[in-house]
Amino acid sequence: FSGGVGQKLETFLNYELRVPDRAFFQSAYAGSLNNQMRAAKVRVPTEAMKEVATMDGLYRTFQYPNMASKMFSGIKKALNVGQDFGIGDFVLKYPKTPGSLLARGIEYSPAGFVKTAINLYKGIRKLPGYTQKGLIESISRPVVGTSIVGTGILLSRLGIITGRKEERKGIRELKQETGLRNYQVNTSALGRFIASGFDSSVTGYRKGDLLATYDWFQPQAISLAIGANIDENKGKATGIVGTIADAIASGSQTL
């Protein structure tokens, strides 16, 4: 903005967006640095420790460098046709955060074990870039994510959540008219299931049930949707690898 009022509003929005991010970054940075210093039993952090702490801070605030963010930034730049402002600002105003969310969702899924294998190979061959911390994280993240995938399979089987089921257009439109959509959780059925002591007979749809979407619950929504998609499309003749690949691809659509 060139006007005074517009500039003030722009400055206010800038502070509103950056100050909380900076606070969360600083907290993660300090925590990481403290843990490293305690582990190494030193009082003064090394430059290597500071670099690791910086990456941890960027990771916690979804600003760390990754392939998805680079791809989204490239799409925005292409849509802007080399200009500072253009169509790309309307389609992908902030490309780093959604890219980081997508990358995080993939890390916390069975696909994350690919990174585990790469880090194991680096460690065995003593290649540059290997760290014990990186190996542990590359193992723990897909393990946690796979447990969320398992939860998605279970909740889908109980009729509590939905994924993205391949259906004919007419059936899909009829369901949408009655309020049944992809990536939904039946909060009433979930409440009944917990209150009954996990009795599966109380789940399913009932008159007056409250349905809500869960695709906003990022990045865990991707893992939940992967599980739901595996369960809902298990009858497709694509094999286990094809089923998982399809589930990851459609689960990423929650973003």
C-alpha positions in Angstrom: 0.0 0.0 0.0 1.2 3.5 -0.7 -1.3 5.4 1.5 -0.7 6.0 5.2 -3.7 4.1 6.5 -2.9 1.1 4.3 0.7 1.1 5.3 -0.2 1.1 9.0 -2.7 -1.8 8.5 0.0 -3.7 6.6 2.6 -3.1 9.4 0.0 -4.2 12.0 -0.7 -7.4 10.0 3.0 -8.0 9.6 3.6 -7.9 13.4 0.4 -10.0 14.0 1.8 -12.8 11.8 5.5 -12.6 12.6 5.6 -12.0 16.4 3.9 -15.3 17.4 6.0 -17.2 14.9 9.1 -15.6 16.3 8.1 -16.4 19.9 7.5 -20.1 19.0 10.7 -20.2 17.1 12.7 -18.7 19.9 11.2 -21.2 22.4 12.0 -24.2 20.2 15.5 -22.8 19.5 16.3 -22.3 23.3 14.9 -25.7 24.2 16.9 -27.5 21.5 20.1 -25.6 22.4 19.6 -26.4 26.1 19.1 -30.1 25.4 22.2 -30.3 23.3 24.4 -28.5 25.8 23.2 -30.8 28.6 23.8 -33.9 26.5 27.4 -32.7 25.7 27.9 -31.4 29.2 29.1 -28.0 28.1 28.1 -24.5 29.1 28.9 -22.7 25.8 27.1 -23.9 22.6 29.1 -24.6 19.5 28.2 -23.3 16.1 27.0 -26.8 15.1 24.6 -26.8 18.0 23.3 -23.4 17.0 22.7 -24.7 13.4 20.8 -27.7 14.7 18.7 -25.5 17.1 17.9 -23.1 14.2 16.6 -26.1 12.1 14.6 -27.3 15.1 13.0 -23.8 15.4 12.2 -23.7 11.7 10.7 -27.2 11.9 8.5 -26.4 14.8 7.1 -23.2 13.0 6.6 -25.0 9.6 9.3 -22.9 8.0 12.0 -25.4 7.4 13.3 -26.0 3.9 11.8 -29.0 2.1 10.9 -30.1 -1.4 7.2 -29.4 -1.1 7.8 -25.8 -0.1 10.2 -25.3 -2.9 7.7 -26.8 -5.4 4.9 -24.5 -4.1 7.2 -21.5 -4.2 8.1 -22.4 -7.8 4.3 -22.7 -8.7 3.7 -19.2 -7.2 6.6 -17.7 -9.0 5.5 -19.2 -12.3 1.9 -18.0 -11.8 3.2 -14.5 -11.1 5.2 -14.6 -14.4 8.3 -13.1 -12.9 6.4 -10.2 -11.2 6.3 -9.3 -7.5 2.5 -9.6 -7.4 0.2 -11.6 -9.6 -2.2 -14.6 -9.8 0.2 -16.6 -7.6 -0.5 -14.4 -4.6 -4.2 -15.3 -4.9 -3.5 -19.1 -5.3 -0.5 -19.6 -3.0 0.1 -16.4 -1.0 2.3 -18.2 1.6 3.8 -21.2 -0.1 6.2 -22.3 2.7 3.7 -23.2 5.4 1.3 -25.4 3.3 4.4 -27.0 1.7 5.8 -27.8 5.2 2.5 -29.2 6.3 2.4 -31.5 3.3 6.0 -32.6 3.9 5.2 -33.2 7.6 2.2 -35.3 6.8 4.3 -37.5 4.5 7.0 -37.8 7.1 4.4 -39.0 9.6 3.1 -41.7 7.3 4.4 -45.1 6.1 6.1 -43.1 3.3 8.4 -41.6 6.0 10.2 -45.0 6.3 11.9 -44.1 3.0 13.8 -41.4 4.9 14.6 -43.9 7.6 16.2 -46.2 5.1 18.3 -43.3 3.6 19.5 -42.2 7.0 20.4 -45.8 7.9 22.4 -46.1 4.7 24.2 -42.9 5.4 25.1 -44.1 8.9 26.3 -47.5 7.7 28.5 -45.9 5.0 29.5 -43.0 7.2 28.3 -40.5 4.5 28.0 -36.7 5.1 24.8 -35.5 6.6 24.3 -38.4 9.0 23.5 -37.6 12.6 22.2 -39.8 15.4 19.5 -37.2 16.1 18.3 -37.3 12.4 18.2 -41.1 12.4 16.1 -41.3 15.6 13.7 -38.7 14.3 13.4 -40.4 10.9 12.4 -43.6 12.8 10.1 -42.2 15.4 8.1 -39.9 13.1 6.8 -42.5 10.7 6.2 -44.9 13.6 4.0 -42.3 15.3 2.3 -41.4 12.0 1.6 -45.1 11.2 -0.1 -45.4 14.6 -2.4 -42.5 13.5 -3.0 -44.3 10.2 -4.0 -47.4 12.2 -6.4 -45.2 14.2 -7.9 -43.9 11.0 -8.4 -47.5 9.8 -10.1 -48.4 13.0 -12.4 -45.3 13.2 -13.4 -45.9 9.5 -14.2 -49.5 10.2 -16.4 -48.4 13.1 -18.2 -45.9 10.9 -16.9 -42.9 12.8 -14.8 -41.2 10.2 -14.8 -41.1 6.4 -12.0 -40.8 3.9 -12.3 -40.3 0.1 -14.3 -43.2 -1.3 -14.5 -43.8 -5.1 -18.2 -43.6 -5.9 -20.4 -42.9 -8.9 -21.2 -39.2 -9.4 -24.9 -39.6 -8.7 -24.4 -41.4 -5.4 -21.7 -38.9 -4.3 -24.0 -36.0 -5.0 -26.9 -37.6 -3.2 -24.7 -38.1 -0.1 -23.5 -34.5 -0.2 -27.1 -33.3 -0.2 -27.8 -35.2 3.0 -24.6 -33.8 4.7 -22.4 -36.9 4.1 -19.0 -35.8 2.7 -15.4 -36.9 2.5 -13.1 -36.4 5.5 -15.8 -36.2 8.1 -16.0 -37.4 11.7 -19.3 -38.4 13.4 -18.6 -36.6 16.7 -21.8 -38.0 18.2 -20.8 -41.6 17.3 -17.3 -41.0 18.7 -18.8 -39.7 22.0 -21.1 -42.8 22.2 -18.1 -45.1 21.5 -16.0 -43.6 24.3 -18.9 -43.3 26.8 -19.9 -46.9 26.3 -16.4 -48.2 27.2 -15.5 -48.7 23.5 -18.5 -50.8 22.5 -18.6 -51.0 18.7 -22.4 -51.6 18.6 -23.1 -47.9 19.5 -21.3 -46.5 16.5 -22.7 -45.7 13.0 -25.1 -43.0 12.0 -28.2 -42.1 14.0 -30.8 -39.4 13.7 -29.5 -36.1 15.1 -25.8 -37.0 14.9 -23.4 -34.1 14.5 -21.0 -34.4 11.7 -17.8 -32.2 11.3 -14.9 -32.2 8.9 -11.4 -33.1 10.2 -9.3 -32.0 7.2 -8.4 -28.8 9.1 -6.5 -30.9 11.7 -3.2 -30.7 9.9 -0.8 -32.4 9.5 -2.4 -35.3 11.4 -5.5 -35.2 9.2 -3.3 -36.6 6.3 -2.4 -39.7 8.4 -6.1 -40.2 9.5 -7.3 -39.8 6.0 -4.7 -42.3 4.7 -6.1 -44.9 7.2 -9.7 -44.2 6.3 -8.8 -44.4 2.6 -7.0 -47.8 3.1 -10.1 -49.2 4.8 -12.7 -47.7 2.5 -11.0 -48.7 -0.8 -9.6 -52.1 0.4 -11.7 -53.9 -2.2 -9.9 -52.3 -5.1 -7.7 -54.7 -7.1 -4.5 -52.6 -6.8 -2.5 -54.6 -4.4 -1.2 -53.5 -1.0 1.4 -51.1 -2.5 -1.1 -49.5 -4.9 -3.7 -49.2 -2.1 -1.1 -47.4 0.2 0.0 -45.2 -2.7 -3.6 -44.2 -3.5 -4.3 -43.6 0.1 -1.4 -41.3 0.6 -2.2 -39.4 -2.6 -5.9 -38.9 -1.6 -5.0 -38.3 2.1 -2.8 -35.4 1.0 -5.9 -33.8 -0.6 -7.1 -32.9 2.9 -4.4 -30.1 2.7 
